Amino acid sequence: MSRTKAHARKQGGRKRSLEDVDGTENDRPSKRQASQPTPLPRPTEVDETIAMMNPALLADHFAKAIRKYNPNSASLELEEQYLPTKAFRDTTGFDGIHSADRLAAFLEQFSENGKAELTACEAKQQPHTLIIAPSGIRAADLNREMRGFNTKQSKVAKFIAKHMKLKENVEYMKKNKVGIVIGTPARLVDVIGTGAIKETSVRRIVVDGSYRDEKKRNIFEMQELFQPLLALLNLKAFRARYDAEDQLEILVF
């Protein structure tokens, strides 16, 4: 073999090894790779059935979870926890999977004045949107996707129990105009309980219902999350507005 060919072969081997390290070979598949069978897709992290549920189906979906986690409750007690069909916004017309990167488009589509409304806030302690996430990690993911709505006039805030003291969340609400609050259900119940969020200002509550965690569970399948979520949605000030002139809407994403 000539010295030139040996050098070329050596260089080629070096190039492939570098591509293996930085991952660029996945961006430019070789002919050999193209001939291999297409790998099966990984299990989805999104429950796509949620997106197909109209208000009646969503109300029934919540009711089933309520009965599941309250097996010893009387019928009257269960009725008091059920959410009315009118509480839910029909979002079946949304074109796209309910993944984190589509949340901004989802909100814009179902807000009367789109982005202009979502980037405004009337006063401190008066958010217009609450986004309920099943975990702190998921809240952080959604918070990143909401950066387009974060302005000087209207902040996007993330409230989670881990690494954040309740006092800090309360102080932030009192010092800033926050239009969108993202958090876990228990933490948001606690913040509202302090008076740092005025319930009358909230126009929509977005429940992150399609997301599945690493154990393939969504928020309806985890009692420790569903119960505080239900407590939040059934707060007296919220429940009174599900069928009122200044209607509060629940959107399940």
RODO-2510 file (C-alpha; in nm, 4 decimals, decimal comma):
residues 253
     n   res          X          Y          Z
     1     m     0,0000     0,0000     0,0000
     2     s     0,1340     0,3479    -0,0865
     3     r     0,2142     0,5978     0,1852
     4     t    -0,0511     0,8373     0,0463
     5     k    -0,3326     0,5789     0,0662
     6     a    -0,2281     0,4728     0,4161
     7     h    -0,2340     0,8346     0,5292
     8     a    -0,5787     0,8896     0,3761
     9     r    -0,7166     0,5770     0,5426
    10     k    -0,5702     0,6877     0,8755
    11     q    -0,7286     1,0312     0,8394
    12     g    -1,0649     0,8770     0,7499
    13     g    -1,0572     0,6598     1,0601
    14     r    -0,9766     0,9617     1,2725
    15     k    -1,2680     1,1580     1,1276
    16     r    -1,5174     0,8852     1,2084
    17     s    -1,3935     0,8596     1,5650
    18     l    -1,4380     1,2349     1,6148
    19     e    -1,7909     1,2175     1,4742
    20     d    -1,8691     0,9391     1,7182
    21     v    -1,7653     1,1654     2,0048
    22     d    -1,9537     1,4846     1,9148
    23     g    -2,2596     1,3156     1,7635
    24     t    -2,2398     1,4714     1,4170
    25     e    -2,2614     1,1366     1,2491
    26     n    -2,6270     1,1226     1,3523
    27     d    -2,6832     1,4437     1,1578
    28     r    -2,5156     1,3074     0,8437
    29     p    -2,5968     0,9353     0,8240
    30     s    -2,3768     0,7266     0,5986
    31     k    -2,5099     0,4998     0,3240
    32     r    -2,4357     0,2041     0,5474
    33     q    -2,6493     0,3553     0,8233
    34     a    -2,9308     0,4398     0,5815
    35     s    -2,9595     0,0743     0,4803
    36     q    -3,0196    -0,0347     0,8388
    37     p    -3,3781    -0,0872     0,9635
    38     t    -3,5414     0,2234     1,1122
    39     p    -3,5396     0,1892     1,4922
    40     l    -3,8744     0,1773     1,6683
    41     p    -3,9791     0,5072     1,8307
    42     r    -3,9310     0,5392     2,2013
    43     p    -4,2423     0,5300     2,4223
    44     t    -4,4126     0,8673     2,4137
    45     e    -4,4100     1,0987     2,7146
    46     v    -4,7435     1,2512     2,6134
    47     d    -5,0899     1,1049     2,6689
    48     e    -5,2410     1,1990     2,3342
    49     t    -5,5947     1,1041     2,4402
    50     i    -5,6192     1,4174     2,6563
    51     a    -5,6056     1,6422     2,3492
    52     m    -5,9139     1,4709     2,2068
    53     m    -6,1342     1,5286     2,5126
    54     n    -6,4080     1,7895     2,4887
    55     p    -6,5423     1,9611     2,8050
    56     a    -6,7892     1,6810     2,8839
    57     l    -6,5193     1,4150     2,8554
    58     l    -6,2767     1,6198     3,0642
    59     a    -6,5343     1,6658     3,3405
    60     d    -6,5925     1,2896     3,3363
    61     h    -6,2171     1,2228     3,3371
    62     f    -6,1775     1,4321     3,6523
    63     a    -6,4822     1,2669     3,8084
    64     k    -6,3356     0,9195     3,7568
    65     a    -6,0145     1,0214     3,9340
    66     i    -6,2155     1,1770     4,2181
    67     r    -6,4081     0,8531     4,2712
    68     k    -6,0887     0,6489     4,2483
    69     y    -5,9130     0,8421     4,5238
    70     n    -6,2205     0,8768     4,7466
    71     p    -6,3648     0,5236     4,7535
    72     n    -6,5325     0,5709     5,0914
    73     s    -6,6983     0,9040     5,0194
    74     a    -7,0755     0,9315     4,9957
    75     s    -7,2383     1,0354     4,6691
    76     l    -7,3167     1,3835     4,8017
    77     e    -6,9553     1,4347     4,9080
    78     l    -6,8347     1,3326     4,5637
    79     e    -7,0841     1,5633     4,3917
    80     e    -6,9394     1,8572     4,5827
    81     q    -6,5963     1,7825     4,4363
    82     y    -6,6981     1,7246     4,0752
    83     l    -6,6077     2,0039     3,8359
    84     p    -6,8869     2,1334     3,6097
    85     t    -6,8596     2,0804     3,2372
    86     k    -6,8874     2,4564     3,1852
    87     a    -6,5604     2,5037     3,3724
    88     f    -6,3604     2,3514     3,0869
    89     r    -6,2561     2,5295     2,7692
    90     d    -6,2923     2,3203     2,4553
    91     t    -5,9358     2,2907     2,3226
    92     t    -5,9898     2,0015     2,0823
    93     g    -5,9340     2,2429     1,7944
    94     f    -5,5673     2,2860     1,8810
    95     d    -5,3520     2,1603     1,5951
    96     g    -5,0512     1,9919     1,7486
    97     i    -4,9317     1,7518     2,0126
    98     h    -4,9489     1,8684     2,3743
    99     s    -4,5710     1,8863     2,4211
   100     a    -4,3879     2,1558     2,6172
   101     d    -4,2671     2,3366     2,3064
   102     r    -4,6290     2,3810     2,1922
   103     l    -4,7602     2,5344     2,5137
   104     a    -4,6990     2,8942     2,4030
   105     a    -4,8971     2,8403     2,0819
   106     f    -5,1704     2,6667     2,2830
   107     l    -5,2052     2,9642     2,5162
   108     e    -5,2079     3,2170     2,2342
   109     q    -5,4791     3,0272     2,0483
   110     f    -5,7101     3,0158     2,3484
   111     s    -5,6516     3,3685     2,4802
   112     e    -5,8922     3,6301     2,3477
   113     n    -5,6192     3,8783     2,2552
   114     g    -5,3361     3,6312     2,2016
   115     k    -4,9832     3,7318     2,2916
   116     a    -5,0811     4,0912     2,3736
   117     e    -5,3002     3,9632     2,6559
   118     l    -5,0431     3,7125     2,7784
   119     t    -4,7647     3,9717     2,8032
   120     a    -4,9675     4,2202     3,0084
   121     c    -5,0474     4,2380     3,3790
   122     e    -5,2722     4,4921     3,5487
   123     a    -5,1171     4,4984     3,8948
   124     k    -4,8983     4,3183     4,1447
   125     q    -5,0413     3,9962     4,2895
   126     q    -5,2859     3,9736     3,9983
   127     p    -5,1757     3,7034     3,7517
   128     h    -5,4141     3,6171     3,4704
   129     t    -5,2815     3,2636     3,4119
   130     l    -5,1893     2,9754     3,6415
   131     i    -5,0114     2,6750     3,4903
   132     i    -5,0212     2,3608     3,7031
   133     a    -4,7220     2,1290     3,6540
   134     p    -4,6849     1,7825     3,8089
   135     s    -4,3265     1,8338     3,9278
   136     g    -4,0554     2,0915     3,9807
   137     i    -3,8576     1,9594     3,6841
   138     r    -4,1597     1,9851     3,4575
   139     a    -4,2338     2,3351     3,5891
   140     a    -3,8800     2,4361     3,4915
   141     d    -3,9310     2,2922     3,1418
   142     l    -4,2554     2,4836     3,0947
   143     n    -4,1016     2,7989     3,2363
   144     r    -3,8359     2,7926     2,9636
   145     e    -4,1073     2,7668     2,6990
   146     m    -4,2858     3,0706     2,8451
   147     r    -3,9904     3,3082     2,8074
   148     g    -4,1596     3,4779     2,5126
   149     f    -4,4266     3,6093     2,7505
   150     n    -4,1774     3,7431     3,0056
   151     t    -4,1650     4,1239     2,9765
   152     k    -4,0880     4,4237     3,1959
   153     q    -4,4607     4,4821     3,2297
   154     s    -4,5506     4,1203     3,3008
   155     k    -4,3243     3,8545     3,4493
   156     v    -4,3448     3,4772     3,4233
   157     a    -4,2814     3,3166     3,7624
   158     k    -4,2010     2,9579     3,8575
   159     f    -4,3015     2,8464     4,2072
   160     i    -4,1989     2,5038     4,3370
   161     a    -4,1480     2,3740     4,6883
   162     k    -3,8002     2,2324     4,6312
   163     h    -3,5221     2,4921     4,6560
   164     m    -3,7773     2,7744     4,7054
   165     k    -3,9231     2,8972     5,0319
   166     l    -4,2886     2,9950     5,0380
   167     k    -4,1880     3,3318     5,1828
   168     e    -3,9720     3,4005     4,8758
   169     n    -4,2613     3,3235     4,6398
   170     v    -4,4923     3,5522     4,8357
   171     e    -4,2413     3,8381     4,8362
   172     y    -4,1870     3,8007     4,4617
   173     m    -4,5594     3,8342     4,3942
   174     k    -4,5789     4,1441     4,6125
   175     k    -4,2836     4,3147     4,4434
   176     n    -4,3488     4,2287     4,0774
   177     k    -4,6247     4,2344     3,8195
   178     v    -4,6568     3,8657     3,7350
   179     g    -4,8919     3,7639     3,4542
   180     i    -4,8185     3,3908     3,4399
   181     v    -4,7424     3,1682     3,7379
   182     i    -4,6152     2,8139     3,6866
   183     g    -4,5999     2,5734     3,9769
   184     t    -4,6932     2,2477     4,1407
   185     p    -5,0502     2,2293     4,2757
   186     a    -4,9607     2,2157     4,6449
   187     r    -4,7275     2,5149     4,6219
   188     l    -4,9831     2,7244     4,4347
   189     v    -5,2498     2,6409     4,6931
   190     d    -5,0072     2,7608     4,9613
   191     v    -4,9228     3,0852     4,7792
   192     i    -5,2908     3,1611     4,7208
   193     g    -5,3575     3,0862     5,0867
   194     t    -5,1258     3,3699     5,1913
   195     g    -5,3195     3,6200     4,9816
   196     a    -5,0215     3,6807     4,7511
   197     i    -5,2333     3,5817     4,4495
   198     k    -5,5713     3,7490     4,4088
   199     e    -5,8076     3,4768     4,2866
   200     t    -6,0360     3,7283     4,1154
   201     s    -5,7611     3,8230     3,8680
   202     v    -5,7082     3,4689     3,7366
   203     r    -5,8762     3,4149     3,3987
   204     r    -5,7462     3,0712     3,3125
   205     i    -5,5962     2,7708     3,4885
   206     v    -5,3918     2,5452     3,2625
   207     v    -5,3523     2,1865     3,3831
   208     d    -5,0524     2,0036     3,2374
   209     g    -5,2518     1,6842     3,1974
   210     s    -5,0930     1,5165     2,8941
   211     y    -4,7370     1,4946     3,0261
   212     r    -4,6163     1,1578     3,1546
   213     d    -4,3214     1,1273     3,3894
   214     e    -4,0401     0,8718     3,3698
   215     k    -4,2779     0,6125     3,5172
   216     k    -4,5330     0,6933     3,2437
   217     r    -4,7803     0,8539     3,4869
   218     n    -4,9749     1,1719     3,4303
   219     i    -5,1158     1,4053     3,6938
   220     f    -5,4467     1,2151     3,7063
   221     e    -5,2669     0,8930     3,7971
   222     m    -5,0789     1,0266     4,1009
   223     q    -5,2978     1,0797     4,4052
   224     e    -5,0372     1,2939     4,5801
   225     l    -5,0654     1,5414     4,2917
   226     f    -5,4285     1,5051     4,1919
   227     q    -5,5667     1,5768     4,5388
   228     p    -5,3968     1,9192     4,5771
   229     l    -5,4844     1,9944     4,2135
   230     l    -5,8495     1,9275     4,2918
   231     a    -5,8247     2,1378     4,6083
   232     l    -5,6947     2,4278     4,4000
   233     l    -5,9617     2,3969     4,1310
   234     n    -6,2321     2,3752     4,3974
   235     l    -6,1256     2,6845     4,5905
   236     k    -6,4436     2,8752     4,6732
   237     a    -6,3384     3,1882     4,4825
   238     f    -6,2570     2,9821     4,1730
   239     r    -6,5581     2,7528     4,1789
   240     a    -6,7954     3,0489     4,1969
   241     r    -6,6640     3,1772     3,8633
   242     y    -6,6841     2,8654     3,6468
   243     d    -7,0281     2,9725     3,5259
   244     a    -7,0176     3,3458     3,5936
   245     e    -6,9979     3,6570     3,3777
   246     d    -6,6267     3,6966     3,4588
   247     q    -6,5765     3,3283     3,3831
   248     l    -6,2683     3,1415     3,4942
   249     e    -6,1705     2,8660     3,2513
   250     i    -5,9824     2,5410     3,2991
   251     l    -5,7700     2,4389     3,0013
   252     v    -5,6204     2,0903     3,0053
   253     f    -5,2981     2,0804     2,8058
***
